[in-house]
Amino acid sequence: MPRYIAFLRGVSPMNARMPELKSAFEAAGFSEVKTLLSSGNVVFNARSAALQTLARRAEKAMLAVLGRNFDVYLRSQADMRRLIESEPHAEFGLPAEAKLIVTFLRAPLPEPPALPIERDGARILRIEGAEVFSAYLPTTNGPVFMALLERSFSKQITTRTLETVRKCARA
């Protein structure tokens, strides 16, 4: 049975408890459900189906179990493993202290913006399908990279560090 990763937008320990989130995904009929890092990452098994179909099932179950839902950006675990193996940030010669970021879109963009896009040490480097690869250097200006991503792609995105994506791909 295929394994999937749901990257949820807007989840934090303040608005969703992981055991309840796990229960919601189990109520949706998914098996071997595991939450990771208390930030809206859910890995589970399900029969093969369109990603949008599985995402809608998860959103409906969250509404029933939690009384609210979170936008689901669903990917197959196999696709995320291929993404990791491709080393999507490697060609950009980033400094070791750079934070490597993957942003998930609902669907590929019909007309992607010209890249790179930069602001205060944050750089959007590449777009492949429905994934955006960026990096930033931590500054005292706060999360500049999120403002840059939301301005470039809207708030209909969810973002993870590459390390979080790695952990989900291994789970």
C-alpha angles and dihedrals in degrees: 000000000000120000121224138192121218113200105195123205118232101007119146134153086261096063106026132031113217097228089055092046089051090050091052092055091047089050087055087062098256121140137213089024117186129176120209132204099347090264104103104281114139124178119193147151123247139161112270112279139140111293091236091054092052092045091053090050090053093047092049092049092049090053091051097044103031100028089238139050137220126217109266122218101190127196133168114252089231091057091049091051090053089049091053092047091052090062092220096194098043099095094058099071094228121183117258092249093056116116109231114218136193118196121196121216126195091241139348114288117254090216114018117205121253110270150259101043113186139187131163095337095319117115132186101210111173145359121209116177107308095342126092121199120207141153138203141187112230112251139173088253091082126228098350090154092065092054089049092050094046092047090050099042107014125245091289090099139086125211136206136174114255087245091059090050088051091052091050092047090055097045 
